[in-house]
Amino acid sequence: MPRAAPVMAIVFPRMLSMWGDFTRVKFGREGGYPQGLFHPQAGILRHPDGLTVGRFVHVFDVVRVADAELVEVMTSSAAAAARAEAVTLAAIAELWRRRRCPERERWVCADWDAAAAEIGCALGMGPGRASTLMDLALALRDRFPGVGALLADGQVTMDVVKTIVSRTALVLDPATLRLLDGHFVDAVAGWGVLSQKKLEAAIDVWIETYDPDAVRRVRTRSRDRSFTIGDRSDADGVTSVYGQLAASDAALLASRLAMMIASVCEFDPRTLDQKRADSIGAIAAGATALTCRCGRPDCAAARIDDGRASAITITVIADQATLDAQPDSQLHGETPPPSYTPRKGRAVEPEAEPEPEPEAEPETEPEPGDGAEFGEPLGAGDGLDSVTESSGLTPPRESAGPPDASPPAATQSRRAALIVGPGGGIVPAPLLAELIAHGATVRFVGATEGLATDGYRPSAALDRFVRARDLTCRFPGCDRPATHADIDHTVPYPAGATHPANTKCYCRQHHLLKTFWEGWTERQTPDGRLHLISPTGHAYTTAPLSGLLFPSWNTRTGPPPATTTTQRPTPGRHLMMPTRGRSRTQNHLAYIHRERELNHHERAQERAKSAAEQHKWNDYLAPPADAVDGDPPPF
């Protein structure tokens, strides 16, 4: 490709470097280089250190290539991705080697957690995913170096590597691990393309050969009882619930659900599945009957309060139009056809302005550096949902305009996001209208004035504001709800004020990380943004989640008072870190030994059962004991 023709550019000192070689990828006919294309053969690439002007040495246009080339690009790109993932895992393993601190492995926020925090920040993920990558990285370095080499060469995919590591997790003997590593290196090339089930079977064959007690077994006994609420893929307004119950408990639940469903009349518009789901909420609220949704004035069941709405306090960041919306008639019943258009909501009378809550009594300030900020767990009365009194704030009104004008679709979808419940979830406007219509308590959050306090602990108003603004833990990648988080002073008290621009939500784990692990520094701005510097000097910024969900809500406050004193580290502060009874490594080894013992016991039972069946079969085939040789029986 010829060199780009000269172009005129504005040079920013220390921000613009000239001529780098780029690869331009076009997604479809309208594709182009998104970072600043100003010439068919040249462009500007943005990066953390500034801008680079250069030429495109390769252009990959997906529309203009043949089918075979597309497949070749997929294959080569997948191999390149595998090589890059191997480099990432090697870097993770080495960082853990440098961060490991055996004397701190029993801390509640241990060395593993501190390393996971650094890795999560760097890769833009939460601590759980970062910890999983650490396990994978150490497995390739210490247990399966041969498989790791295949990944580094792009000869095996990340999915295969993850499956190998997962299926062999119960193997402890180093000699067995070396044998398995060698067999997997030799066998991977011959496996071809396998489904997940076939891949697991191919791996388990070798584990069964060398270490039968390490084969992962699917257990369906009562010890595997579980109950999970919530999934990352859940849509707004619904939450997945799944698990395994004891057979007796499942029978009790089925009986209670049937009783709840039978309590409504035949005109209830909900489907059977919807009534079963609503019954779960009513049972959780302590009800013994379900409120009927038939809307008939003569229905006694329609006057029952099943507690699904009245037991909930909703913290609202919205305009009055959202609160005045009518419940959607299509919220219950079968799914409407694609041509269905939701009906326009009718205005209702606004609710009376809530009474202002009394000011809280001033609390005694703790001694500086006593760890009180993180030393005691949040009580039931510290969350958003625990306060039933209104804050006295009035909801923001819509801008002037025709009262019956229909807002654009984008505005309606934005209004559909509301905070609700102890989990800090988001519900759409139709469900919000349904909850309000059936007695949910509404509390408004919005004022940013007069929230600062002189003491150490935030006032009830400041507590509500910070939790509603942040919605989750503010550490990069963490999504633990703010309702279960600590209110942390960015600049520690008393050097830092108890002010909305100096307080934010940290989950207990990241609160301990910031307090006890050296090298983390942070700065907070009046709009709630948090700028975090890691021990390696890398900078990360998080913004309050409410700013993404409610762009019209201005959470900016005035700056906190200037710091007048210097907060010095308290000598021996690390002694205040809570500790665990066992370290993570000890817990992991205990789990492996327990699983191996169960596997050994099950295999012994299977062998005994098989031997008993074989003995019965042999007895059946054996001749009678009183049989004698001689003439055959007459026929």
C-alpha positions in Angstrom: 0.0 0.0 0.0 1.5 3.4 -0.9 2.3 5.8 1.9 -0.5 8.2 2.8 -0.5 11.6 1.2 0.7 14.4 3.5 -2.1 15.6 5.8 -2.4 18.6 8.1 -2.7 17.8 11.8 -2.9 19.8 15.0 0.0 18.8 17.2 -0.7 18.5 20.9 2.6 18.6 23.0 3.4 15.3 24.6 0.1 13.9 23.3 0.6 13.3 19.6 3.2 11.0 18.1 3.6 10.6 14.4 3.3 7.5 12.2 2.4 4.2 13.6 1.2 1.3 11.5 -2.5 0.4 12.0 -4.8 -2.4 10.9 -8.2 -1.2 9.9 -11.2 -3.4 10.3 -14.5 -2.6 8.4 -17.7 -4.2 9.9 -20.0 -4.2 6.9 -20.3 -1.7 4.1 -20.5 1.3 6.4 -17.6 0.3 8.5 -14.6 2.5 9.0 -11.9 3.2 11.5 -13.7 4.5 14.5 -10.9 6.3 16.2 -10.6 9.2 13.8 -10.3 8.5 10.1 -9.4 11.6 8.2 -7.9 10.0 5.0 -8.5 6.7 3.2 -5.0 5.5 4.1 -4.4 7.4 7.4 -6.0 7.9 10.7 -5.7 8.9 14.4 -5.4 6.2 17.1 -6.4 7.2 20.6 -4.6 5.6 23.5 -4.1 6.4 27.2 -0.9 8.4 26.5 -2.4 10.6 23.8 -2.9 10.2 20.1 -0.9 8.6 17.3 -1.2 9.6 13.6 -0.3 6.9 11.2 -1.1 4.8 8.1 -3.1 1.7 7.6 -0.8 -1.1 6.5 -3.7 -3.6 6.3 -7.4 -3.2 5.7 -9.7 -6.2 6.4 -13.1 -5.6 4.8 -15.4 -8.5 5.7 -17.7 -7.7 2.8 -15.0 -8.1 0.1 -13.3 -11.4 1.1 -14.3 -14.9 0.1 -15.9 -17.4 2.4 -12.7 -19.5 2.7 -10.8 -16.4 3.8 -13.4 -15.6 6.4 -13.0 -19.0 8.0 -9.2 -18.7 7.8 -9.4 -15.4 9.6 -11.6 -16.9 12.3 -9.1 -19.8 12.8 -6.0 -17.6 12.9 -7.7 -15.0 15.1 -8.8 -17.8 17.6 -5.2 -19.0 17.7 -3.9 -15.5 18.3 -6.5 -15.0 21.1 -5.3 -18.3 22.7 -1.7 -17.1 22.6 -2.8 -13.8 24.1 -4.7 -15.5 26.9 -1.7 -17.7 27.7 0.4 -14.5 28.1 -2.3 -13.0 30.3 -2.4 -16.1 32.5 1.4 -16.2 32.8 1.4 -12.6 34.0 -1.4 -13.3 36.5 0.6 -16.3 37.9 3.7 -14.2 38.3 1.8 -11.3 39.9 0.4 -13.8 42.5 3.9 -15.1 43.2 5.1 -11.6 44.0 2.0 -10.7 46.0 1.8 -13.8 48.1 2.2 -13.1 51.8 1.8 -16.3 53.9 1.5 -14.4 57.2 -1.6 -12.7 55.8 -3.4 -15.6 54.2 -5.8 -16.0 57.2 -6.9 -12.3 57.0 -10.5 -11.8 56.0 -9.2 -9.8 53.1 -6.2 -12.0 52.5 -3.3 -11.8 50.1 -5.3 -13.8 47.5 -8.1 -11.2 47.7 -5.7 -8.3 47.4 -4.1 -9.8 44.3 -7.6 -10.5 42.8 -8.5 -6.9 43.3 -5.4 -5.7 41.3 -6.1 -8.2 38.5 -9.8 -7.4 38.4 -9.0 -3.7 38.1 -6.5 -4.3 35.3 -8.9 -6.6 33.3 -12.1 -4.8 34.1 -13.8 -7.6 36.0 -15.1 -8.4 39.4 -13.2 -10.2 42.1 -14.9 -13.5 41.5 -13.9 -13.7 37.8 -10.4 -12.5 38.7 -10.1 -15.3 41.3 -11.2 -17.9 38.8 -8.5 -16.7 36.4 -5.9 -16.9 39.2 -6.9 -20.5 39.8 -6.6 -21.2 36.1 -3.2 -19.5 35.8 -1.7 -21.4 38.7 -3.1 -24.7 37.4 -1.3 -24.2 34.1 2.0 -23.1 35.8 2.1 -25.7 38.5 0.0 -28.6 37.4 -0.3 -28.7 33.6 2.7 -26.8 32.1 2.5 -28.9 28.9 -1.1 -27.9 28.3 -0.1 -24.3 29.0 2.5 -24.6 26.3 -0.1 -25.7 23.8 -2.3 -22.7 24.7 0.7 -20.4 24.3 1.3 -21.9 20.8 -2.4 -21.4 19.9 -2.9 -25.2 19.5 -5.7 -25.5 22.0 -8.6 -23.3 22.9 -9.3 -21.7 26.3 -12.5 -23.8 26.6 -10.5 -27.0 26.4 -8.0 -25.8 29.0 -10.7 -24.7 31.4 -12.4 -28.2 31.1 -9.1 -30.0 31.8 -8.4 -27.9 34.8 -11.9 -28.3 36.1 -12.2 -32.1 35.7 -8.8 -32.7 37.3 -9.4 -30.4 40.3 -9.5 -33.4 42.8 -6.1 -34.8 41.7 -3.4 -34.1 44.3 -0.5 -36.4 43.6 2.3 -34.6 41.6 3.3 -37.8 39.8 -0.3 -38.4 38.6 -0.5 -34.8 37.5 2.7 -35.2 35.4 1.3 -38.4 33.8 -2.0 -36.6 33.0 -0.3 -33.6 31.6 1.7 -35.7 29.2 -1.3 -37.7 28.1 -3.3 -34.6 27.5 -0.5 -33.0 25.4 -0.4 -36.1 23.2 -4.1 -36.6 23.0 -5.4 -33.1 22.3 -4.4 -33.1 18.6 -6.4 -36.3 18.1 -9.5 -35.1 19.9 -10.7 -33.0 17.0 -13.9 -31.0 17.6 -15.7 -32.4 20.6 -18.9 -31.4 22.3 -18.5 -30.4 26.0 -20.0 -33.7 27.1 -17.6 -35.7 24.9 -14.6 -33.6 26.0 -15.4 -34.3 29.6 -15.7 -38.0 28.9 -12.3 -38.0 27.0 -10.6 -36.3 30.0 -12.3 -38.5 32.6 -11.0 -41.7 30.9 -7.5 -40.8 31.9 -8.4 -39.7 35.4 -10.3 -43.0 35.9 -7.1 -44.8 34.8 -4.6 -43.1 37.2 -6.7 -41.7 40.1 -10.3 -43.1 40.2 -11.1 -41.2 43.4 -10.5 -37.9 41.6 -13.2 -38.4 38.9 -15.8 -35.6 39.4 -19.2 -37.2 40.2 -22.6 -35.7 39.9 -24.3 -36.0 43.3 -28.0 -35.9 43.6 -28.3 -36.6 47.3 -29.7 -34.3 50.0 -26.2 -33.0 50.8 -26.4 -31.0 47.6 -29.3 -28.9 48.6 -29.0 -25.4 47.3 -31.1 -22.3 46.6 -30.0 -19.5 44.4 -31.6 -16.1 43.9 -30.5 -14.0 41.0 -28.5 -14.5 37.8 -26.4 -12.1 35.8 -28.6 -12.5 32.8 -31.8 -11.5 34.6 -33.8 -8.8 32.9 -35.2 -5.7 34.7 -38.2 -6.5 36.8 -37.6 -10.3 37.2 -35.1 -12.4 39.1 -34.2 -16.1 38.5 -34.7 -18.5 41.4 -33.5 -22.0 41.2 -32.0 -24.8 43.3 -32.5 -28.2 44.9 -34.7 -28.8 47.9 -35.2 -31.9 50.1 -38.0 -34.0 48.8 -40.1 -33.3 51.9 -39.6 -29.5 51.6 -40.5 -29.6 48.0 -43.7 -31.4 48.8 -44.6 -28.8 51.4 -43.9 -26.0 49.0 -46.0 -27.5 46.3 -48.9 -28.0 48.7 -48.7 -24.4 49.9 -48.5 -23.1 46.3 -51.6 -25.1 45.3 -53.4 -23.6 48.4 -52.4 -20.1 47.5 -53.4 -20.5 43.8 -56.8 -21.9 44.9 -57.5 -18.7 47.0 -58.1 -16.5 43.9 -61.3 -16.6 41.8 -61.7 -18.0 38.4 -61.6 -14.5 36.8 -58.0 -13.8 37.9 -56.2 -12.9 34.6 -52.8 -14.5 35.5 -51.6 -17.7 34.1 -50.8 -20.7 36.3 -47.1 -20.0 36.1 -47.6 -16.3 37.0 -49.8 -17.2 40.0 -47.2 -19.7 41.2 -44.5 -17.0 41.0 -46.6 -14.4 42.8 -47.4 -17.0 45.5 -43.7 -17.3 46.3 -43.6 -13.5 46.9 -46.7 -13.7 49.1 -45.3 -16.6 51.1 -42.1 -14.6 51.6 -44.2 -11.7 52.9 -45.9 -14.0 55.4 -49.3 -14.2 53.7 -51.5 -17.3 53.6 -53.6 -16.3 50.6 -53.0 -14.5 47.3 -54.6 -11.2 46.3 -56.9 -11.7 43.3 -56.3 -9.5 40.3 -59.8 -9.9 38.7 -60.8 -6.4 39.5 -64.3 -7.4 40.4 -65.9 -5.4 43.3 -67.7 -8.4 44.6 -64.6 -10.6 44.9 -63.6 -11.2 48.5 -60.1 -12.4 47.5 -59.4 -9.1 45.7 -59.6 -7.3 49.1 -56.9 -9.5 50.6 -53.5 -8.0 51.2 -50.9 -10.6 50.4 -48.1 -8.3 51.4 -46.3 -8.5 48.1 -46.5 -4.7 47.7 -47.2 -3.4 51.2 -44.1 -5.0 52.6 -41.8 -3.2 50.2 -40.3 0.3 50.5 -39.4 1.8 47.1 -36.7 4.4 46.9 -37.6 6.4 43.8 -35.4 8.5 41.6 -37.9 9.5 38.9 -40.3 12.2 37.8 -44.0 12.5 38.8 -45.2 11.0 35.5 -43.6 7.7 36.4 -45.4 7.6 39.7 -48.7 8.7 38.2 -48.7 5.8 35.6 -51.5 3.3 35.7 -50.7 -0.4 36.1 -50.4 -2.1 32.8 -53.3 -4.3 31.9 -51.0 -6.6 30.0 -48.8 -7.3 33.0 -50.7 -10.5 33.7 -52.0 -13.2 31.4 -50.6 -14.7 28.2 -47.9 -12.9 26.2 -49.6 -10.4 23.8 -49.2 -10.8 20.0 -46.3 -8.8 18.4 -48.8 -6.2 17.0 -49.9 -5.3 20.6 -49.4 -1.6 21.5 -49.4 -0.7 25.2 -52.2 1.6 26.1 -51.6 5.1 27.2 -51.5 5.6 30.9 -54.0 7.9 32.6 -53.0 10.5 35.2 -53.9 10.0 38.8 -54.1 12.2 41.8 -50.6 12.8 43.2 -50.1 11.5 46.7 -49.8 13.8 49.7 -46.4 15.1 50.4 -44.8 13.0 53.1 -44.0 14.3 56.5 -40.4 15.3 57.2 -38.6 12.9 59.4 -37.2 14.1 62.8 -33.5 14.9 62.9 -31.4 12.1 64.4 -29.8 12.5 67.8 -26.1 13.4 67.5 -23.9 10.4 68.1 -20.7 10.2 70.1 -17.7 10.4 67.8 -15.3 7.5 67.9 -11.6 7.9 68.6 -9.6 8.4 65.4 -8.2 5.3 64.0 -10.2 2.9 66.1 -11.6 1.0 63.1 -15.2 1.7 64.0 -16.0 2.6 60.4 -15.5 -1.0 59.2 -15.3 -2.8 62.6 -19.1 -3.5 63.0 -21.4 -4.9 60.4 -24.3 -2.9 59.0 -27.4 -3.5 61.0 -30.9 -4.0 59.6 -31.6 -0.4 60.1 -28.7 0.9 58.1 -30.0 0.1 54.6 -32.2 1.9 52.2 -35.2 -0.2 52.8 -35.2 -0.1 56.6 -36.5 3.4 56.9 -40.2 3.7 56.6 -40.4 7.4 57.3 -40.3 9.7 54.3 -37.3 11.9 53.7 -39.5 14.9 53.2 -38.1 15.4 49.7 -40.4 16.1 46.8 -39.9 14.3 43.5 -38.5 16.2 40.6 -41.1 17.4 38.2 -41.1 17.1 34.4 -40.2 20.2 32.3 -43.0 22.4 31.1 -45.1 21.0 28.2 -48.5 19.7 27.3 -49.8 17.6 30.2 -51.0 14.9 27.8 -48.1 14.8 25.5 -46.6 11.4 25.1 -42.9 11.4 25.8 -40.5 9.8 23.3 -39.7 6.1 23.7 -36.2 6.8 25.0 -37.6 8.9 27.8 -40.2 6.3 28.7 -37.5 3.6 28.9 -35.4 5.8 31.0 -38.3 6.4 33.4 -38.7 2.6 33.7 -35.7 2.2 36.0 -36.5 2.5 39.7 -34.7 1.3 42.8 -36.6 -1.2 44.9 -36.1 -3.7 47.7 -33.3 -5.0 49.8 -31.4 -6.2 46.8 -31.3 -2.8 45.2 -32.9 -4.1 42.1 -34.4 -2.2 39.2 -38.1 -2.5 38.2 -39.8 -1.3 35.0 -42.5 1.4 35.2 -45.5 -1.0 34.8 -44.4 -3.1 37.7 -43.7 0.0 39.8 -47.3 1.2 39.1 -48.6 -2.2 40.2 -46.6 -2.1 43.4 -47.7 1.5 44.2 -51.3 0.7 43.5 -51.3 -2.2 46.0 -49.7 -0.3 48.9 -45.9 -0.1 48.5 -44.3 2.6 50.5 -42.6 5.3 48.4 -39.7 7.4 49.5 -38.0 10.0 47.3 -34.3 10.7 47.1 -32.9 13.7 45.2 -31.8 16.6 47.4 -28.0 17.2 47.5 -28.1 20.1 50.0 -27.4 20.0 53.7 -26.2 16.4 53.8 -22.8 16.9 55.5 -22.5 16.2 59.2 -19.8 17.1 61.7 -19.6 13.7 63.3 -18.0 10.5 62.2 -21.2 8.6 61.3 -23.3 9.8 58.4 -26.8 11.1 59.1 -29.8 9.1 57.9 -30.3 11.5 55.0 -26.6 11.3 53.9 -26.7 7.5 54.3 -29.7 7.3 52.0 -28.3 9.7 49.4 -24.9 7.9 49.2 -26.5 4.5 48.8 -29.0 5.7 46.2 -26.3 7.5 44.3 -23.8 4.6 44.2 -26.2 1.7 44.1 -23.3 -0.8 44.3 -19.8 -1.0 45.8 -17.7 1.6 44.1 -14.5 -0.5 43.7 -13.8 -1.2 40.0 -15.7 -4.3 38.8 -17.6 -4.9 42.0 -21.4 -5.1 41.9 -22.3 -5.9 45.5 -25.4 -3.9 46.3 -25.0 -0.7 48.2 -27.7 -1.7 50.7 -25.2 -4.2 52.2 -22.1 -2.0 51.9 -20.2 0.2 54.3 -20.2 4.0 54.0 -16.4 4.8 53.7 -14.6 8.1 54.0 -12.4 8.6 51.0 -10.1 10.8 53.0 -10.2 9.1 56.4 -12.0 10.9 59.3 -11.2 13.2 61.0 -8.9 14.6 58.3 -11.7 14.1 55.8 -15.2 15.4 56.4 -18.4 13.3 56.6 -19.6 14.8 53.3 -21.3 13.4 50.2 -18.2 14.3 48.2 -16.0 12.4 50.6 -18.1 9.3 51.2 -19.0 6.4 49.0 -20.1 2.7 49.3 -17.5 0.0 49.6 -18.4 -3.6 50.3 -16.7 -5.0 53.4 -14.0 -6.8 51.4 -12.9 -3.7 49.5 -13.2 -1.6 52.6 -10.8 -3.9 54.3 -8.5 -3.8 51.3 -8.3 -0.1 51.2 -7.8 0.1 55.0 -5.2 -2.6 55.6 -3.3 -3.2 52.3 -0.7 -0.7 51.4 -0.4 1.1 48.0 -4.0 1.9 47.3 -4.9 5.7 47.1 -8.1 7.3 46.0 -9.6 10.7 45.3 -13.3 11.6 45.0 -14.9 14.5 43.1 -18.1 16.4 43.9 -20.0 14.5 41.2 -19.3 11.2 43.0 -16.6 10.0 40.7 -13.9 7.9 42.4 -10.3 7.9 41.1 -8.4 5.0 42.4 -4.6 4.4 42.1 -3.4 0.8 42.5 -0.1 -0.3 44.1 1.5 -0.4 40.6 0.5 3.2 39.9 -2.3 2.4 37.5 -5.3 4.7 37.6 -9.0 3.6 37.5 -12.1 5.6 37.6 -15.6 4.6 38.6 -18.8 6.7 38.3 -21.9 6.3 40.4 -24.3 3.8 38.7 -27.2 6.1 39.3 -25.7 8.5 36.7 -26.1 5.8 34.0 -29.6 4.7 35.0 -30.9 8.2 35.8 -29.0 10.7 33.6 -31.4 13.6 34.6 -30.6 13.2 38.3 -27.8 15.6 39.2 -25.8 14.1 42.1 -23.1 16.8 42.1 -22.6 18.4 45.5 -20.3 21.1 46.8 -16.7 20.1 47.6 -16.0 18.9 51.1 -14.2 21.2 53.5 -10.5 21.5 53.0 -8.3 19.0 54.9 -6.7 20.7 57.8 -4.9 17.8 59.4 -2.7 15.0 58.2 -3.9 11.4 58.9 -1.0 9.3 59.9 -1.1 5.5 59.7 -1.9 4.0 63.1 1.0 1.9 64.4 0.0 -1.8 64.6 -3.1 -1.2 62.6 -2.8 -4.5 60.8 -3.5 -6.2 64.1 -7.1 -5.0 63.8 -7.8 -7.0 60.6 -10.4 -9.7 61.2 -9.0 -13.2 60.6 -10.5 -16.5 59.5 -10.4 -19.8 61.3 -8.8 -21.4 58.2 -7.0 -20.0 55.2 -8.3 -20.3 51.6 -5.8 -23.0 50.8 -6.8 -25.0 53.9 -10.5 -24.7 53.0 -9.7 -25.8 49.4 -7.7 -28.8 50.5 -10.4 -29.8 53.0 -13.0 -29.7 50.2 -10.8 -31.9 47.9 -10.2 -34.5 50.6 -13.9 -34.6 51.5 -14.9 -35.1 47.8 -12.2 -37.8 47.4 -13.5 -39.7 50.4 -17.1 -39.5 49.2 -15.9 -40.8 45.7 -14.0 -43.6 47.4 -17.1 -44.6 49.4 -19.4 -44.5 46.4 -17.0 -46.6 44.4 -16.8 -49.2 47.2 -20.6 -49.3 47.3 -20.8 -49.7 43.5 -18.3 -52.6 43.7 -20.2 -54.3 46.5 -23.5 -53.9 44.6 -21.9 -55.3 41.4 -20.4 -58.2 43.2 -23.8 -59.1 44.8 -25.6 -58.9 41.4 -22.9 -61.1 39.9 -23.2 -63.6 42.7 -27.0 -63.8 42.1 -26.4 -64.4 38.4 -23.9 -67.1 39.1 -26.4 -68.8 41.5 -29.0 -68.7 38.9 -26.8 -70.3 36.2 -25.4 -73.0 38.6 -27.1 -76.5 38.5 -29.2 -77.5 41.5 -27.2 -78.9 44.5 -29.1 -82.2 44.4 -28.6 -82.8 40.7 -26.6 -86.1 39.9 -25.1 -87.3 36.7 -27.1 -90.0 34.9 -30.0 -90.3 32.7 -31.4 -87.0 31.4 -34.9 -86.1 32.7 -37.7 -87.5 30.7 -39.4 -85.2 28.2 
